[in-house]
Amino acid sequence: MRRVAVLGSTGSIGRTALRVIARQRGLYTLSAITAHSNAALLAEQESAWHPAFVGLVAPGEGGARGGWQTGEGALVDAATRDDVDIVVNAVVGVAGMDATLAALEAGKRVALANKETLVVAGELAAEAGSRGGGEIVPVDSEHSAILQCLAARRPSDVRRLVITASGGPFREWPAERIAAATRSDALRHPTWSMGSKITVDSATLANKALEVIEAHFLFGLPYDRIEVVVHPQSIVHSMVEFVDGSVLAQLGVPSMEVPILYALTHPERVDDAGTPRFDPVNAPPLTFEPVRTDVFPALGLGVEAGRRGGIAPAVFNAANEVAVARFLRGEIPFGGIAAAIERALSTVHGPGGADRESLMDADRRARKVVSEIR
């Protein structure tokens, strides 16, 4: 019986993880759950699961129940408990970084949906895992697909990774219409049901920049061997081309249940009748398109930040987080998200990036730049 902590249990990925664990109760038990501020749903989950640890990072109007741990330290404490073997990190944003690093240093498996950890602190994560013996198994469908296609092959066997993108709700829109897109437009994703931040990231394609940087650290390949293509049906989750010309792809219906289950069981597989099945006969035709990089500049800005390294990925991530939040509040237009990221990257400079302090300083400065845009 493996013991699991789910960080961000009230969000979309967290709730899906609980459904998967519920179907595998003979293999997994839930030891800890945390939420940011949704105390009502967290209380329902506690009543249903009776975990040993419940944490609420930012108690809101509903407050916290007796016995709950509150504050930012709840994430790290949940991730490093002795009664936890696997940490599902479904926290959104850089807020999940410290918990990932601590879990790796404590020798845990981290089923990582919090891609920002590797974007901001990929080198620190590698060092923490080396010191403590922890490991990262990706939850993102794209990186799970790559992991399954690689099947422990060496990086030298790989010619390139091809990460697929749905294209988001604005795939066919002209640039002028995209720049004026509304909040409701951006949240109308054609194939995936996700939280608001990641849905907007999908609309700008900033999420693909984050995934390219994450793939660089997960699989040890340089950026010029990682590509992005648009695949509107979201059935091919990624592809790996090997040096002999062979290409392997992982296919499946758009559901996070499959990559979450695989992150728990890797490298083994278990039977799960509850995961959705792929029917090739009734599936739509599979098509692929190039990315319109001129229309979706956030992708290029993020990949270039990854190439620059140092504090640049932290600046990109922080600027994007604040810009998306401001867009969702109606403070900047959709076209202002990429413009805000570009301003932060051109404004926030400095050496460093190899330690948490310099990364967090860059994060703060980037947030300040974007928050002051009028």
Stockholm file with secondary structure:
# STOCKHOLM 1.0

chainA/1-374         MRRVAVLGSTGSIGRTALRVIARQRGLYTLSAITAHSNAALLAEQESAWHPAFVGLVAPGEGGARGGWQTGEGALVDAATRDDVDIVVNAVVGVAGMDATLAALEAGKRVALANKETLVVAGELAAEAGSRGGGEIVPVDSEHSAILQCLAARRPSDVRRLVITASGGPFREWPAERIAAATRSDALRHPTWSMGSKITVDSATLANKALEVIEAHFLFGLPYDRIEVVVHPQSIVHSMVEFVDGSVLAQLGVPSMEVPILYALTHPERVDDAGTPRFDPVNAPPLTFEPVRTDVFPALGLGVEAGRRGGIAPAVFNAANEVAVARFLRGEIPFGGIAAAIERALSTVHGPGGADRESLMDADRRARKVVSEIR
#=GR chainA/1-374 SS CEEEEEETTTSHHHHHHHHHHHHTTTTEEEEEEEESSCHHHHHHHHHHHCCSEEEESSCCTTCCCTTCEESTHHHHHHHTCTTCSEEEECCCSGGGHHHHHHHHHTTCEEEECCTHHHHHHHHHHHHHHHHHCCEEEECSHHHHHHHHHHTTCCGGGEEEEEEEECCCTTTTCCHHHHHTCCHHHHTCCSSCCCCHHHHHHHHHTHHHHHHHHHHHHHHCCCGGGEEEEECTTCCEEEEEEETTSCEEEEECCSCTHHHHHHHHHTTSCCCCTTSCCCCTTTSCCCCCBCCCTTTCHHHHHHHHHHHHCTTHHHHHHHHHHHHHHHHHTTSSCTHHHHHHHHHHHHHCCCSCCSSHHHHHHHHHHHHHHHHTCC
#=GC SS_cons         CEEEEEETTTSHHHHHHHHHHHHTTTTEEEEEEEESSCHHHHHHHHHHHCCSEEEESSCCTTCCCTTCEESTHHHHHHHTCTTCSEEEECCCSGGGHHHHHHHHHTTCEEEECCTHHHHHHHHHHHHHHHHHCCEEEECSHHHHHHHHHHTTCCGGGEEEEEEEECCCTTTTCCHHHHHTCCHHHHTCCSSCCCCHHHHHHHHHTHHHHHHHHHHHHHHCCCGGGEEEEECTTCCEEEEEEETTSCEEEEECCSCTHHHHHHHHHTTSCCCCTTSCCCCTTTSCCCCCBCCCTTTCHHHHHHHHHHHHCTTHHHHHHHHHHHHHHHHHTTSSCTHHHHHHHHHHHHHCCCSCCSSHHHHHHHHHHHHHHHHTCC
//
